[in-house]
Amino acid sequence: MTFRSLFLTTALLLGAAQASLAASVEVTVVDRDGKPAPNAVVVVVATGSGAPSAPREVTISQQNMRFQPLVSLVAVGAKARFVNNDAWEHHVRSSAAGATQFGTEGGFELRLEGKLEGKPARTADAVFDKAGAVLLGCHLHSSMRGYVYVTDSPWAAVTGADGKATIEVPPGPATIKVWHPDQLADIAPQQTTVTSAPLKATMQLSVVPRGRRI
């Protein structure tokens, strides 16, 4: 066995060993009133390394005058394909989330013609190469809002309707952070230690998220 083969084999074994030691971390995010908060991004900063849990390719639809899903989680460098399933024209414009209005610099702007009956939906692609939260909107329909959270952490997930996100994290010191589109001021991160046993944590927002237009 060559030195290079031995090195690769050792690295794979170490990675497998570390993965086998990973523990389940369940984070419940609740709103100001203690109710489950869906669409919150949970990011864990931990020691060690791991395969990215966030996808490198996602599809975001414009349908019924909404971005679907409302919040998409992607890894740095991921590609998003935007699909217009409405019969009328839409745009996609991006800006840093949390801004009071869309910026004129940076980001991107795309145009998507309406879907013709019996024809494939129009699509356009964009790449997210910088970590952080991105706000999506439409020039023609100001009520449309969507979000992309770009993470450089291997350990991240979006909460479901029950406000929960479960992530496999290696043992050691860890910091749990939470982002939500309606939470303009960051909430304090939670310090913890991951062991071999499952860990449960609760994070509370200081706001009650707005209901999404149907």
Residue pairs with C-beta under 8 A, 6 or more apart in sequence:
1 9
15 49
18 48
18 49
18 50
18 170
19 50
19 168
19 170
21 170
21 171
21 196
22 50
22 168
22 169
22 170
22 171
23 168
23 169
23 170
23 171
23 194
23 195
23 196
23 197
23 198
23 199
24 166
24 167
24 168
24 198
24 199
25 44
25 155
25 166
25 167
25 168
25 169
25 174
25 176
25 194
25 198
25 199
25 200
25 201
26 164
26 165
26 166
26 198
26 199
26 200
26 201
27 42
27 159
27 164
27 165
27 166
27 167
27 176
27 178
27 200
27 201
27 202
27 203
28 36
28 159
28 162
28 163
28 164
28 200
28 201
28 202
28 203
29 36
29 37
29 40
29 42
29 159
29 163
29 164
29 165
29 178
29 180
29 202
29 203
29 204
29 205
30 36
30 37
30 163
30 202
30 203
30 204
30 205
31 37
31 204
31 205
31 207
31 208
31 209
32 204
32 205
32 206
32 207
32 208
33 208
34 204
35 163
35 208
36 159
36 161
36 162
36 163
36 164
37 159
37 163
37 180
37 205
37 209
38 159
38 160
38 161
38 162
38 163
39 69
39 70
39 71
39 158
39 159
39 180
39 181
39 209
40 158
40 159
40 163
40 165
40 178
40 179
40 180
40 203
40 205
41 71
41 73
41 133
41 149
41 151
41 156
41 157
41 158
41 159
41 178
41 179
41 180
42 156
42 157
42 158
42 159
42 165
42 167
42 176
42 177
42 178
42 203
43 151
43 153
43 155
43 156
43 176
43 177
43 178
43 179
44 153
44 155
44 156
44 167
44 169
44 174
44 175
44 176
44 177
45 153
45 155
45 174
45 175
45 177
46 155
46 169
46 170
46 172
46 173
46 174
46 175
46 194
47 170
47 172
47 173
47 174
48 170
48 172
49 154
50 154
50 155
50 168
50 169
50 170
51 154
52 75
52 154
53 154
53 155
53 156
53 157
53 167
53 168
54 73
54 74
54 75
54 78
54 151
54 156
55 73
55 74
55 75
55 78
56 74
56 75
56 77
56 78
56 79
57 78
57 79
57 80
57 81
58 72
58 74
58 78
58 79
58 80
58 81
58 148
59 80
59 81
59 83
60 67
60 68
60 69
60 72
60 80
60 81
60 82
60 83
60 136
60 146
60 148
61 67
61 68
61 82
61 83
61 84
61 85
62 68
62 82
62 83
62 84
62 85
62 86
62 90
62 92
62 112
62 138
62 144
63 85
63 86
64 86
65 86
65 141
65 143
65 144
65 213
66 144
66 146
66 212
66 213
67 136
67 144
67 145
67 146
67 147
68 146
69 146
70 145
70 146
70 147
70 181
70 212
71 146
71 147
71 148
71 149
71 158
71 181
72 80
72 146
72 147
72 148
72 149
73 148
73 149
73 151
73 156
73 157
73 158
74 80
74 128
74 148
74 149
74 150
74 151
75 150
75 151
75 152
76 128
76 129
76 130
76 131
76 150
76 151
76 152
77 127
77 128
77 129
78 127
78 128
78 150
79 125
79 126
79 127
79 128
80 125
80 126
80 127
80 128
80 148
81 123
81 124
81 125
82 92
82 110
82 112
82 123
82 124
82 125
82 126
83 112
83 121
83 122
83 123
84 90
84 112
84 113
84 114
84 115
84 121
84 122
84 123
85 115
85 121
86 114
86 115
87 114
87 115
87 116
87 117
88 114
88 140
89 111
89 112
89 113
89 114
89 140
90 112
90 114
90 138
90 140
90 141
90 144
91 109
91 110
91 111
91 112
91 138
91 139
91 140
92 108
92 109
92 110
92 112
92 124
92 126
92 136
92 137
92 138
93 102
93 107
93 108
93 109
93 110
93 136
93 137
93 138
93 139
94 102
94 107
94 108
94 109
94 126
94 134
94 135
94 136
94 137
94 148
95 101
95 102
95 103
95 106
95 107
95 134
95 135
95 137
96 103
96 106
96 107
96 132
96 133
96 134
96 135
97 132
97 133
97 134
97 135
97 147
97 181
98 133
98 135
98 184
99 135
102 135
102 137
107 134
108 126
109 139
110 124
110 126
111 124
112 122
112 123
112 124
113 122
114 122
115 121
115 122
128 134
128 148
128 150
130 150
131 150
131 151
131 152
132 149
132 150
133 147
133 148
133 149
133 150
133 179
133 181
134 147
134 148
134 149
134 150
135 145
135 146
135 147
136 144
136 145
136 146
136 147
136 148
137 144
137 145
137 146
138 144
143 213
145 181
147 181
149 156
149 158
149 179
155 167
155 168
155 169
156 167
157 165
157 166
157 167
158 165
159 165
169 194
169 199
170 194
171 194
171 195
171 196
172 193
172 194
173 191
173 192
173 193
173 194
174 191
174 192
174 193
174 194
175 189
175 190
175 191
175 192
176 189
176 190
176 192
176 201
176 203
177 186
177 189
178 187
178 189
178 203
178 205
179 186
180 205
180 207
180 209
181 209
182 205
182 207
182 209
182 210
183 205
183 206
183 207
184 207
185 206
187 203
187 204
187 205
187 206
190 201
190 203
192 199
192 201
